[in-house]
Amino acid sequence: NVESALENTENLDDVKERRTSKKLTEVAADLIGNESCPMWSERQWYVLDDLEIRHTKNTHIEVIFGRGNDAVVQRIHFGSIDEAEHFLSVIGYARRLQNTRAFRQDYHYRQAILDDQKQEPKKADTVSVLVEIVSACNLPPSNRSSADPYVSVYLGKTPIHQTKQIQRHLNPIW
């Protein structure tokens, strides 16, 4: 049901795209329907995740700004209940936009992973190596007077090639 959820969020995503660079006060102004938002003034910036609505009562809203030791608890007083509700609706709207964006990013990320898994594995680059075994000189004898030399070629621990054995010779030529 992911696709139907994405279709339902399409309009919100279009709105989000238009407003990603706007300040919260501008988003609030868009929601309220006027260009300037005289009821709120910007004093500090906080990441949306660092803002927690703790308590609401009529025209008073208690908000925690920041996290950990830097957290500040503020009690915001609004002139009317409508202004407080507008503030809460803007925060809720911004959170919905953020969740929609996260949902879409997660969906596209998972789709990319699935698409990568469906593709055929890429062939490794191959390297051709030519090894030419020509001769050996002054080999030590294995028994009293001669040796029966041969050469074995390995790639790692895997034998790749072995030359013919030349009987009783200390300077073989293959």
PyRosetta script that sets phi, psi and omega in degrees:
from pyrosetta import init, pose_from_sequence

init()
pose = pose_from_sequence("NVESALENTENLDDVKERRTSKKLTEVAADLIGNESCPMWSERQWYVLDDLEIRHTKNTHIEVIFGRGNDAVVQRIHFGSIDEAEHFLSVIGYARRLQNTRAFRQDYHYRQAILDDQKQEPKKADTVSVLVEIVSACNLPPSNRSSADPYVSVYLGKTPIHQTKQIQRHLNPIW")
pose.set_psi(1, 11.7)
pose.set_omega(1, -179.7)
pose.set_phi(2, -64.2)
pose.set_psi(2, -40.6)
pose.set_omega(2, -177.4)
pose.set_phi(3, -64.3)
pose.set_psi(3, -40.2)
pose.set_omega(3, 178.9)
pose.set_phi(4, -68.7)
pose.set_psi(4, -33.9)
pose.set_omega(4, 176.2)
pose.set_phi(5, -65.2)
pose.set_psi(5, -38.8)
pose.set_omega(5, 178.3)
pose.set_phi(6, -65.8)
pose.set_psi(6, -39.6)
pose.set_omega(6, 178.4)
pose.set_phi(7, -63.0)
pose.set_psi(7, -39.7)
pose.set_omega(7, 179.7)
pose.set_phi(8, -67.2)
pose.set_psi(8, -27.1)
pose.set_omega(8, -178.7)
pose.set_phi(9, -92.2)
pose.set_psi(9, -1.3)
pose.set_omega(9, -176.8)
pose.set_phi(10, -57.9)
pose.set_psi(10, -45.0)
pose.set_omega(10, -179.2)
pose.set_phi(11, -65.3)
pose.set_psi(11, -42.4)
pose.set_omega(11, 177.7)
pose.set_phi(12, -62.2)
pose.set_psi(12, -38.1)
pose.set_omega(12, -179.6)
pose.set_phi(13, -66.9)
pose.set_psi(13, -38.1)
pose.set_omega(13, 176.8)
pose.set_phi(14, -62.1)
pose.set_psi(14, -43.8)
pose.set_omega(14, 178.4)
pose.set_phi(15, -63.3)
pose.set_psi(15, -42.5)
pose.set_omega(15, -179.8)
pose.set_phi(16, -60.1)
pose.set_psi(16, -43.8)
pose.set_omega(16, -179.6)
pose.set_phi(17, -59.1)
pose.set_psi(17, -38.9)
pose.set_omega(17, -179.7)
pose.set_phi(18, -71.3)
pose.set_psi(18, -24.7)
pose.set_omega(18, -172.1)
pose.set_phi(19, -110.1)
pose.set_psi(19, 4.1)
pose.set_omega(19, -174.6)
pose.set_phi(20, -60.0)
pose.set_psi(20, -32.6)
pose.set_omega(20, -177.6)
pose.set_phi(21, -93.3)
pose.set_psi(21, 0.3)
pose.set_omega(21, -178.2)
pose.set_phi(22, -84.3)
pose.set_psi(22, 154.4)
pose.set_omega(22, 175.4)
pose.set_phi(23, -79.3)
pose.set_psi(23, 161.7)
pose.set_omega(23, -179.2)
pose.set_phi(24, -58.6)
pose.set_psi(24, -37.3)
pose.set_omega(24, 179.7)
pose.set_phi(25, -65.7)
pose.set_psi(25, -33.7)
pose.set_omega(25, 177.9)
pose.set_phi(26, -70.8)
pose.set_psi(26, -38.5)
pose.set_omega(26, 176.3)
pose.set_phi(27, -62.5)
pose.set_psi(27, -42.4)
pose.set_omega(27, 177.8)
pose.set_phi(28, -61.2)
pose.set_psi(28, -41.9)
pose.set_omega(28, 178.7)
pose.set_phi(29, -62.2)
pose.set_psi(29, -38.1)
pose.set_omega(29, 177.2)
pose.set_phi(30, -64.0)
pose.set_psi(30, -40.3)
pose.set_omega(30, 179.3)
pose.set_phi(31, -67.8)
pose.set_psi(31, -39.6)
pose.set_omega(31, -178.7)
pose.set_phi(32, -73.8)
pose.set_psi(32, -33.1)
pose.set_omega(32, 176.2)
pose.set_phi(33, 105.7)
pose.set_psi(33, 11.4)
pose.set_omega(33, 174.8)
pose.set_phi(34, -125.7)
pose.set_psi(34, 159.5)
pose.set_omega(34, -174.7)
pose.set_phi(35, -74.3)
pose.set_psi(35, -38.8)
pose.set_omega(35, 178.1)
pose.set_phi(36, -106.2)
pose.set_psi(36, 150.8)
pose.set_omega(36, -176.7)
pose.set_phi(37, -120.2)
pose.set_psi(37, 80.3)
pose.set_omega(37, -173.7)
pose.set_phi(38, -69.1)
pose.set_psi(38, -16.7)
pose.set_omega(38, -175.6)
pose.set_phi(39, -76.3)
pose.set_psi(39, -19.3)
pose.set_omega(39, 179.3)
pose.set_phi(40, -124.3)
pose.set_psi(40, 143.5)
pose.set_omega(40, 174.9)
pose.set_phi(41, -126.5)
pose.set_psi(41, 144.1)
pose.set_omega(41, -176.6)
pose.set_phi(42, -82.4)
pose.set_psi(42, 128.9)
pose.set_omega(42, 177.7)
pose.set_phi(43, -120.8)
pose.set_psi(43, -41.0)
pose.set_omega(43, -179.8)
pose.set_phi(44, -143.4)
pose.set_psi(44, 158.6)
pose.set_omega(44, 177.1)
pose.set_phi(45, -107.3)
pose.set_psi(45, 135.1)
pose.set_omega(45, 174.1)
pose.set_phi(46, -134.3)
pose.set_psi(46, 148.0)
pose.set_omega(46, 173.1)
pose.set_phi(47, -69.5)
pose.set_psi(47, 142.7)
pose.set_omega(47, -176.6)
pose.set_phi(48, -56.7)
pose.set_psi(48, -35.6)
pose.set_omega(48, 179.0)
pose.set_phi(49, -68.6)
pose.set_psi(49, -18.6)
pose.set_omega(49, 179.9)
pose.set_phi(50, -94.3)
pose.set_psi(50, 17.1)
pose.set_omega(50, -180.0)
pose.set_phi(51, -121.8)
pose.set_psi(51, 122.4)
pose.set_omega(51, -178.9)
pose.set_phi(52, -127.0)
pose.set_psi(52, 121.8)
pose.set_omega(52, 175.3)
pose.set_phi(53, -78.4)
pose.set_psi(53, 118.0)
pose.set_omega(53, -173.7)
pose.set_phi(54, -97.6)
pose.set_psi(54, -39.4)
pose.set_omega(54, -174.3)
pose.set_phi(55, -156.3)
pose.set_psi(55, 135.7)
pose.set_omega(55, 175.6)
pose.set_phi(56, -126.2)
pose.set_psi(56, 139.1)
pose.set_omega(56, 176.0)
pose.set_phi(57, -154.6)
pose.set_psi(57, 111.5)
pose.set_omega(57, -179.8)
pose.set_phi(58, 51.0)
pose.set_psi(58, -110.8)
pose.set_omega(58, -177.0)
pose.set_phi(59, -97.6)
pose.set_psi(59, 8.2)
pose.set_omega(59, -179.1)
pose.set_phi(60, -113.5)
pose.set_psi(60, 132.8)
pose.set_omega(60, 176.0)
pose.set_phi(61, -131.0)
pose.set_psi(61, 128.4)
pose.set_omega(61, 177.3)
pose.set_phi(62, -99.8)
pose.set_psi(62, 125.6)
pose.set_omega(62, -174.1)
pose.set_phi(63, -127.9)
pose.set_psi(63, 138.9)
pose.set_omega(63, 172.8)
pose.set_phi(64, -100.9)
pose.set_psi(64, 120.9)
pose.set_omega(64, 177.4)
pose.set_phi(65, -105.0)
pose.set_psi(65, 129.9)
pose.set_omega(65, 178.3)
pose.set_phi(66, 91.0)
pose.set_psi(66, -175.3)
pose.set_omega(66, -178.7)
pose.set_phi(67, -137.6)
pose.set_psi(67, 157.3)
pose.set_omega(67, 174.1)
pose.set_phi(68, 59.9)
pose.set_psi(68, -136.4)
pose.set_omega(68, -177.9)
pose.set_phi(69, -68.5)
pose.set_psi(69, -21.5)
pose.set_omega(69, -179.3)
pose.set_phi(70, -86.8)
pose.set_psi(70, -1.3)
pose.set_omega(70, -177.1)
pose.set_phi(71, -68.0)
pose.set_psi(71, 139.0)
pose.set_omega(71, 179.5)
pose.set_phi(72, -127.2)
pose.set_psi(72, 129.4)
pose.set_omega(72, 176.6)
pose.set_phi(73, -95.5)
pose.set_psi(73, 124.4)
pose.set_omega(73, 179.6)
pose.set_phi(74, -123.4)
pose.set_psi(74, 141.4)
pose.set_omega(74, 173.2)
pose.set_phi(75, -106.7)
pose.set_psi(75, 116.5)
pose.set_omega(75, -176.6)
pose.set_phi(76, -98.7)
pose.set_psi(76, 129.6)
pose.set_omega(76, 178.3)
pose.set_phi(77, -107.4)
pose.set_psi(77, 126.5)
pose.set_omega(77, 178.2)
pose.set_phi(78, -106.6)
pose.set_psi(78, 155.9)
pose.set_omega(78, -179.3)
pose.set_phi(79, -69.5)
pose.set_psi(79, -26.5)
pose.set_omega(79, 179.9)
pose.set_phi(80, -149.1)
pose.set_psi(80, 167.0)
pose.set_omega(80, 177.5)
pose.set_phi(81, -65.3)
pose.set_psi(81, -35.5)
pose.set_omega(81, 178.6)
pose.set_phi(82, -60.0)
pose.set_psi(82, -42.3)
pose.set_omega(82, 178.9)
pose.set_phi(83, -63.7)
pose.set_psi(83, -41.0)
pose.set_omega(83, 178.3)
pose.set_phi(84, -64.3)
pose.set_psi(84, -41.4)
pose.set_omega(84, 178.9)
pose.set_phi(85, -66.4)
pose.set_psi(85, -36.7)
pose.set_omega(85, 176.5)
pose.set_phi(86, -62.5)
pose.set_psi(86, -44.2)
pose.set_omega(86, 179.1)
pose.set_phi(87, -59.1)
pose.set_psi(87, -48.7)
pose.set_omega(87, -179.9)
pose.set_phi(88, -63.2)
pose.set_psi(88, -37.7)
pose.set_omega(88, 179.9)
pose.set_phi(89, -67.9)
pose.set_psi(89, -36.0)
pose.set_omega(89, 177.8)
pose.set_phi(90, -66.7)
pose.set_psi(90, -42.7)
pose.set_omega(90, 177.9)
pose.set_phi(91, -63.2)
pose.set_psi(91, -44.7)
pose.set_omega(91, 177.9)
pose.set_phi(92, -61.8)
pose.set_psi(92, -42.7)
pose.set_omega(92, 179.0)
pose.set_phi(93, -63.2)
pose.set_psi(93, -44.3)
pose.set_omega(93, 179.1)
pose.set_phi(94, -62.7)
pose.set_psi(94, -38.7)
pose.set_omega(94, 178.5)
pose.set_phi(95, -67.9)
pose.set_psi(95, -39.6)
pose.set_omega(95, 177.2)
pose.set_phi(96, -62.7)
pose.set_psi(96, -42.4)
pose.set_omega(96, 177.4)
pose.set_phi(97, -61.5)
pose.set_psi(97, -42.3)
pose.set_omega(97, 179.4)
pose.set_phi(98, -63.8)
pose.set_psi(98, -44.0)
pose.set_omega(98, 179.4)
pose.set_phi(99, -65.5)
pose.set_psi(99, -39.5)
pose.set_omega(99, 178.2)
pose.set_phi(100, -62.5)
pose.set_psi(100, -44.5)
pose.set_omega(100, 179.9)
pose.set_phi(101, -63.7)
pose.set_psi(101, -44.1)
pose.set_omega(101, 179.2)
pose.set_phi(102, -62.7)
pose.set_psi(102, -41.1)
pose.set_omega(102, 179.4)
pose.set_phi(103, -61.7)
pose.set_psi(103, -45.9)
pose.set_omega(103, -179.1)
pose.set_phi(104, -65.6)
pose.set_psi(104, -42.3)
pose.set_omega(104, 179.1)
pose.set_phi(105, -63.4)
pose.set_psi(105, -42.6)
pose.set_omega(105, 178.7)
pose.set_phi(106, -63.4)
pose.set_psi(106, -43.2)
pose.set_omega(106, 179.8)
pose.set_phi(107, -60.9)
pose.set_psi(107, -48.2)
pose.set_omega(107, -178.9)
pose.set_phi(108, -66.3)
pose.set_psi(108, -35.9)
pose.set_omega(108, 177.2)
pose.set_phi(109, -63.6)
pose.set_psi(109, -45.9)
pose.set_omega(109, 179.4)
pose.set_phi(110, -65.0)
pose.set_psi(110, -38.5)
pose.set_omega(110, 177.6)
pose.set_phi(111, -62.8)
pose.set_psi(111, -41.3)
pose.set_omega(111, 179.9)
pose.set_phi(112, -63.2)
pose.set_psi(112, -39.6)
pose.set_omega(112, 178.2)
pose.set_phi(113, -64.7)
pose.set_psi(113, -45.0)
pose.set_omega(113, 179.3)
pose.set_phi(114, -63.4)
pose.set_psi(114, -40.3)
pose.set_omega(114, 178.2)
pose.set_phi(115, -63.2)
pose.set_psi(115, -40.0)
pose.set_omega(115, 177.9)
pose.set_phi(116, -64.1)
pose.set_psi(116, -36.8)
pose.set_omega(116, -179.5)
pose.set_phi(117, -71.1)
pose.set_psi(117, -27.9)
pose.set_omega(117, -179.3)
pose.set_phi(118, -75.8)
pose.set_psi(118, -25.5)
pose.set_omega(118, -178.8)
pose.set_phi(119, -70.4)
pose.set_psi(119, 150.2)
pose.set_omega(119, 177.4)
pose.set_phi(120, -66.4)
pose.set_psi(120, 142.9)
pose.set_omega(120, 178.6)
pose.set_phi(121, -63.0)
pose.set_psi(121, 142.5)
pose.set_omega(121, -179.9)
pose.set_phi(122, -74.1)
pose.set_psi(122, 141.6)
pose.set_omega(122, 176.8)
pose.set_phi(123, -74.3)
pose.set_psi(123, 141.3)
pose.set_omega(123, 178.4)
pose.set_phi(124, -70.9)
pose.set_psi(124, 148.6)
pose.set_omega(124, 175.8)
pose.set_phi(125, -64.8)
pose.set_psi(125, 136.3)
pose.set_omega(125, 179.7)
pose.set_phi(126, -104.2)
pose.set_psi(126, 147.9)
pose.set_omega(126, 178.3)
pose.set_phi(127, -124.7)
pose.set_psi(127, 128.1)
pose.set_omega(127, 177.3)
pose.set_phi(128, -95.8)
pose.set_psi(128, 132.7)
pose.set_omega(128, 178.9)
pose.set_phi(129, -124.9)
pose.set_psi(129, 128.8)
pose.set_omega(129, 177.8)
pose.set_phi(130, -105.4)
pose.set_psi(130, 119.5)
pose.set_omega(130, 177.1)
pose.set_phi(131, -113.2)
pose.set_psi(131, 120.8)
pose.set_omega(131, -179.8)
pose.set_phi(132, -111.9)
pose.set_psi(132, 116.9)
pose.set_omega(132, 179.6)
pose.set_phi(133, -96.4)
pose.set_psi(133, 116.8)
pose.set_omega(133, -173.8)
pose.set_phi(134, -104.2)
pose.set_psi(134, -57.9)
pose.set_omega(134, -174.0)
pose.set_phi(135, -160.8)
pose.set_psi(135, 173.3)
pose.set_omega(135, 173.2)
pose.set_phi(136, -136.9)
pose.set_psi(136, 148.5)
pose.set_omega(136, -176.9)
pose.set_phi(137, -126.1)
pose.set_psi(137, 142.2)
pose.set_omega(137, 173.2)
pose.set_phi(138, 52.8)
pose.set_psi(138, 49.9)
pose.set_omega(138, 177.6)
pose.set_phi(139, -71.5)
pose.set_psi(139, 143.7)
pose.set_omega(139, 176.7)
pose.set_phi(140, -71.8)
pose.set_psi(140, 143.7)
pose.set_omega(140, -179.8)
pose.set_phi(141, -70.5)
pose.set_psi(141, 141.5)
pose.set_omega(141, 178.2)
pose.set_phi(142, -85.2)
pose.set_psi(142, -35.8)
pose.set_omega(142, 169.7)
pose.set_phi(143, -112.3)
pose.set_psi(143, -166.4)
pose.set_omega(143, -168.5)
pose.set_phi(144, -59.6)
pose.set_psi(144, -34.9)
pose.set_omega(144, -173.2)
pose.set_phi(145, -126.5)
pose.set_psi(145, -16.4)
pose.set_omega(145, -176.7)
pose.set_phi(146, -150.9)
pose.set_psi(146, -177.8)
pose.set_omega(146, 177.8)
pose.set_phi(147, -137.7)
pose.set_psi(147, 164.2)
pose.set_omega(147, 175.6)
pose.set_phi(148, -119.3)
pose.set_psi(148, 73.4)
pose.set_omega(148, -170.4)
pose.set_phi(149, -75.9)
pose.set_psi(149, 152.9)
pose.set_omega(149, 170.5)
pose.set_phi(150, -153.9)
pose.set_psi(150, 163.5)
pose.set_omega(150, -179.7)
pose.set_phi(151, -121.4)
pose.set_psi(151, 133.6)
pose.set_omega(151, 174.2)
pose.set_phi(152, -112.4)
pose.set_psi(152, 134.5)
pose.set_omega(152, 179.4)
pose.set_phi(153, -111.8)
pose.set_psi(153, 130.4)
pose.set_omega(153, -179.5)
pose.set_phi(154, -123.0)
pose.set_psi(154, 146.6)
pose.set_omega(154, 169.9)
pose.set_phi(155, -114.5)
pose.set_psi(155, 103.0)
pose.set_omega(155, -170.6)
pose.set_phi(156, 70.0)
pose.set_psi(156, -121.2)
pose.set_omega(156, 177.0)
pose.set_phi(157, -104.5)
pose.set_psi(157, 4.0)
pose.set_omega(157, -176.9)
pose.set_phi(158, -93.7)
pose.set_psi(158, 123.5)
pose.set_omega(158, 177.0)
pose.set_phi(159, -70.5)
pose.set_psi(159, 131.4)
pose.set_omega(159, -178.0)
pose.set_phi(160, -104.8)
pose.set_psi(160, -41.5)
pose.set_omega(160, -175.5)
pose.set_phi(161, -156.4)
pose.set_psi(161, 151.0)
pose.set_omega(161, 173.9)
pose.set_phi(162, -139.9)
pose.set_psi(162, 131.6)
pose.set_omega(162, 179.3)
pose.set_phi(163, -76.9)
pose.set_psi(163, 168.8)
pose.set_omega(163, 174.4)
pose.set_phi(164, -70.2)
pose.set_psi(164, 150.6)
pose.set_omega(164, 178.3)
pose.set_phi(165, -84.1)
pose.set_psi(165, 129.9)
pose.set_omega(165, 178.5)
pose.set_phi(166, -103.3)
pose.set_psi(166, 123.1)
pose.set_omega(166, -173.3)
pose.set_phi(167, -75.2)
pose.set_psi(167, 136.1)
pose.set_omega(167, 171.2)
pose.set_phi(168, 45.5)
pose.set_psi(168, 63.3)
pose.set_omega(168, -178.8)
pose.set_phi(169, -148.1)
pose.set_psi(169, 133.8)
pose.set_omega(169, 179.6)
pose.set_phi(170, -98.6)
pose.set_psi(170, -9.5)
pose.set_omega(170, 177.3)
pose.set_phi(171, -132.2)
pose.set_psi(171, 66.2)
pose.set_omega(171, -173.9)
pose.set_phi(172, -73.1)
pose.set_psi(172, 150.4)
pose.set_omega(172, 172.7)
pose.set_phi(173, -125.8)
pose.set_psi(173, 125.0)
pose.set_omega(173, -178.8)
pose.set_phi(174, -96.1)
pose.dump_pdb("model.pdb")
